[in-house]
């Protein structure tokens, strides 16, 4: 059964190198969430595996982090491979 999604307001994903991005967002609810990143394609989205993050922990290539509703968060992520395309960010409750 799919986990409920978490709405992330004021989402920004700024490239910091060919293999990294700074993801900034304000969650609409508190709790532990898992953030998945995808390469946004024309017909489908392709998962991007994360190998490092500045806050939280890596779990199966995604970021697990505890957030507070309305508080601004930024997480620096490093991908396993270089990536410079459009990014889709998806968050779900844990």
C-alpha positions in Angstrom: 0.0 0.0 0.0 1.5 3.4 -1.0 2.4 5.8 1.8 0.7 9.2 1.9 2.6 11.9 0.1 3.8 15.1 1.9 3.4 18.5 0.3 6.7 20.5 0.1 6.1 24.2 -0.3 8.6 26.7 -1.9 10.6 23.8 -3.3 14.0 24.7 -4.9 16.7 22.5 -6.3 19.9 24.4 -7.0 22.9 22.7 -8.7 26.1 22.9 -6.6 28.2 20.7 -8.9 27.7 18.1 -11.7 26.8 15.5 -9.1 25.1 17.5 -6.4 22.1 19.7 -5.6 20.9 21.7 -2.7 17.2 20.9 -2.1 15.3 23.5 -0.1 11.7 23.2 1.0 9.1 24.0 3.7 7.0 20.9 4.6 3.2 21.2 5.3 3.4 18.6 8.1 5.8 17.4 10.8 7.3 13.9 11.1 9.7 11.6 9.4 9.6 11.7 5.6 11.5 10.0 2.8 12.5 12.2 -0.1 12.9 10.6 -3.6 14.6 12.4 -6.5 13.8 11.7 -10.1 15.2 12.8 -13.5 12.1 14.3 -15.1 11.6 12.8 -18.5 9.2 13.6 -21.3 7.2 10.4 -20.9 8.3 9.1 -17.5 10.5 9.9 -14.5 13.7 8.0 -13.7 14.9 7.5 -10.1 18.2 9.1 -9.1 20.2 7.3 -6.5 21.7 9.5 -3.7 25.0 8.5 -2.1 25.5 11.4 0.4 23.3 13.9 2.2 24.0 16.8 4.6 21.1 16.0 7.0 19.1 12.9 7.7 20.3 9.5 6.4 20.4 7.6 3.1 17.9 4.7 2.8 17.9 2.8 -0.5 19.1 5.8 -2.4 16.6 8.2 -0.9 16.9 10.7 2.0 15.1 10.0 5.3 14.7 13.1 7.4 12.7 14.4 10.4 10.9 17.7 9.6 8.8 20.3 11.4 5.7 21.8 9.7 6.4 25.3 8.4 10.2 25.2 9.1 12.5 25.7 6.2 14.9 22.8 5.4 17.9 22.5 3.1 19.6 19.3 2.3 22.7 18.9 0.1 22.6 15.7 -1.9 25.3 14.0 -4.0 24.2 11.6 -6.7 26.0 8.4 -7.7 26.4 9.7 -11.2 26.6 13.2 -12.8 23.2 14.7 -13.6 22.3 18.1 -15.0 18.6 17.8 -16.2 15.2 18.6 -14.7 14.6 17.2 -11.3 11.4 16.0 -9.7 11.2 15.8 -5.8 8.7 13.6 -4.1 8.2 13.1 -0.4 6.2 10.5 1.5 5.4 9.8 5.2 7.4 7.0 6.8 
